[in-house]
Amino acid sequence: MAALMASAPAAAAALHLAPPNPNHRGDDDPFVPTMADIMASSRSQGLHIELRTAGPFFRVHAVTSSPSSSSSSSSAAAAAEEVGRAEGVIRPWIGGDVLHLDSMRMSRATLGMDRSIFGLGLFLGAVAVRHGFDRGCARAELLAINDSPLYHSKCANLDFLV
């Protein structure tokens, strides 16, 4: 996967978020899911997603949930398996902060999953974009890897307002 990422041409796609307003978090808009909504939806799909931050840097980490995870913490750690992660940074820029999503990786464990890999990527991206929205970012930049002409053209031409 690392070799694919290093050798494939990349293009940045821009996602324009609403103008930053520190007093408005979008929680009153029924069409903009809150972070709690996204997390609850991912748990209903058997995923546990965690957002970790260190200054401007962030990582979204996804593991599979297991029904026996409530029995003990050591067995829960053994049963949970990382299936994906996304990493990025929020950087100041003229006109407002920019959420820069550097990488999104899915593990080989996703090949045996019952759910779609696109669903997992959607959850990771939703948490990252919501984090940027909550931090007042005016724009998001997403990396599009040229792994197939069909998906690359869709990702590289992504430029819309939220």
C-alpha positions as CSV (number, residue, x, y, z in Angstrom):
1,M,0.0,0.0,0.0
2,A,2.8,2.4,0.9
3,A,4.5,1.7,-2.5
4,L,1.2,2.4,-4.2
5,M,0.8,5.7,-2.3
6,A,4.4,6.7,-3.1
7,S,4.2,5.9,-6.8
8,A,0.7,7.1,-7.7
9,P,0.2,10.7,-8.9
10,A,-1.9,12.7,-6.6
11,A,-4.1,15.7,-6.9
12,A,-5.6,17.8,-4.2
13,A,-9.4,18.4,-4.1
14,A,-10.8,21.3,-2.2
15,L,-13.9,21.3,-0.1
16,H,-15.1,24.7,1.0
17,L,-16.7,24.7,4.4
18,A,-19.1,27.3,5.6
19,P,-17.5,30.6,6.6
20,P,-16.0,30.2,10.1
21,N,-18.3,31.5,12.8
22,P,-17.1,30.5,16.3
23,N,-20.6,31.0,17.7
24,H,-22.3,28.6,15.2
25,R,-21.4,24.9,15.3
26,G,-24.1,23.6,13.0
27,D,-25.8,21.7,15.8
28,D,-29.1,23.2,15.1
29,D,-29.1,22.3,11.4
30,P,-30.8,18.9,10.9
31,F,-28.8,18.3,7.7
32,V,-25.4,18.7,9.3
33,P,-24.6,15.7,11.5
34,T,-22.9,16.4,14.8
35,M,-19.8,14.5,15.9
36,A,-22.1,12.5,18.3
37,D,-24.4,11.6,15.4
38,I,-21.4,10.4,13.3
39,M,-20.0,8.3,16.2
40,A,-23.4,6.8,17.0
41,S,-23.9,5.9,13.4
42,S,-20.5,4.2,13.2
43,R,-21.2,2.2,16.4
44,S,-24.4,1.0,14.9
45,Q,-22.3,-0.4,12.0
46,G,-19.9,-2.2,14.4
47,L,-17.1,0.4,14.2
48,H,-15.5,2.3,17.1
49,I,-14.0,5.5,15.8
50,E,-11.8,7.7,17.9
51,L,-10.5,11.2,17.2
52,R,-7.1,12.1,18.7
53,T,-5.6,15.6,18.5
54,A,-2.2,17.1,19.4
55,G,-2.2,20.8,18.7
56,P,-3.1,21.3,15.1
57,F,-2.5,17.6,14.2
58,F,-5.3,15.0,14.3
59,R,-5.8,11.3,13.7
60,V,-9.0,9.4,13.2
61,H,-8.7,5.8,14.2
62,A,-11.3,3.0,13.4
63,V,-11.4,-0.4,15.0
64,T,-14.0,-3.1,14.7
65,S,-16.4,-3.5,17.6
66,S,-17.1,-6.9,19.0
67,P,-20.2,-8.0,21.0
68,S,-18.0,-9.5,23.7
69,S,-16.0,-6.2,24.2
70,S,-17.9,-5.5,27.5
71,S,-16.6,-8.6,29.2
72,S,-13.1,-7.4,30.0
73,S,-10.7,-4.8,28.7
74,S,-7.9,-7.2,27.8
75,S,-10.2,-9.4,25.7
76,A,-11.7,-6.3,24.1
77,A,-8.2,-5.1,23.1
78,A,-7.5,-8.5,21.6
79,A,-10.9,-8.7,19.8
80,A,-10.6,-5.2,18.4
81,E,-8.7,-4.8,15.1
82,E,-7.7,-1.6,13.4
83,V,-9.4,-1.3,10.1
84,G,-8.6,2.2,9.1
85,R,-7.2,5.6,10.0
86,A,-7.0,9.1,8.6
87,E,-4.4,11.7,9.5
88,G,-4.1,15.4,8.9
89,V,-3.5,18.9,10.2
90,I,-5.4,22.1,10.6
91,R,-3.2,25.0,9.4
92,P,-3.8,28.7,9.5
93,W,-4.2,30.3,6.1
94,I,-5.3,33.6,4.6
95,G,-9.1,33.7,4.6
96,G,-9.4,31.1,7.4
97,D,-7.9,27.9,8.7
98,V,-7.6,24.9,6.3
99,L,-8.2,21.3,7.3
100,H,-5.6,19.3,5.3
101,L,-6.3,15.5,5.2
102,D,-2.9,14.0,4.5
103,S,-3.7,10.3,4.4
104,M,-6.5,7.8,4.7
105,R,-5.6,4.1,4.9
106,M,-7.6,0.9,5.2
107,S,-6.1,-2.3,6.5
108,R,-6.3,-5.7,4.8
109,A,-8.8,-6.7,7.4
110,T,-11.4,-4.6,5.5
111,L,-11.3,-7.3,2.7
112,G,-13.2,-9.7,4.9
113,M,-15.7,-7.3,6.3
114,D,-19.4,-7.6,5.6
115,R,-19.7,-3.8,5.2
116,S,-18.5,-1.8,2.3
117,I,-15.0,-0.3,2.4
118,F,-16.6,2.9,1.1
119,G,-18.7,3.1,4.3
120,L,-15.6,3.0,6.4
121,G,-13.9,5.7,4.4
122,L,-17.1,7.8,4.6
123,F,-17.0,7.6,8.4
124,L,-13.3,8.4,8.6
125,G,-13.8,11.4,6.3
126,A,-16.9,12.6,8.1
127,V,-15.2,12.6,11.5
128,A,-12.2,14.5,10.0
129,V,-14.4,17.1,8.2
130,R,-16.6,17.6,11.2
131,H,-13.5,18.1,13.4
132,G,-12.4,20.9,10.9
133,F,-15.9,22.3,10.9
134,D,-15.9,22.4,14.8
135,R,-12.5,24.1,14.8
136,G,-13.7,26.8,12.4
137,C,-12.0,25.8,9.2
138,A,-13.1,27.7,6.1
139,R,-11.7,25.1,3.7
140,A,-10.7,21.4,3.6
141,E,-8.1,19.9,1.3
142,L,-8.3,16.2,0.5
143,L,-5.6,14.1,-1.1
144,A,-6.8,12.1,-4.1
145,I,-4.5,9.2,-5.1
146,N,-4.6,8.1,-8.8
147,D,-5.3,4.4,-8.1
148,S,-7.9,4.1,-10.9
149,P,-8.9,6.6,-13.6
150,L,-12.6,6.3,-12.6
151,Y,-12.2,7.2,-8.9
152,H,-9.3,9.6,-9.4
153,S,-11.4,11.8,-11.8
154,K,-14.2,11.9,-9.3
155,C,-12.0,12.8,-6.4
156,A,-9.7,15.3,-8.2
157,N,-12.7,17.3,-9.5
158,L,-14.4,17.6,-6.0
159,D,-14.9,21.3,-5.3
160,F,-18.1,22.3,-3.7
161,L,-19.6,24.4,-0.9
162,V,-21.0,22.9,2.3
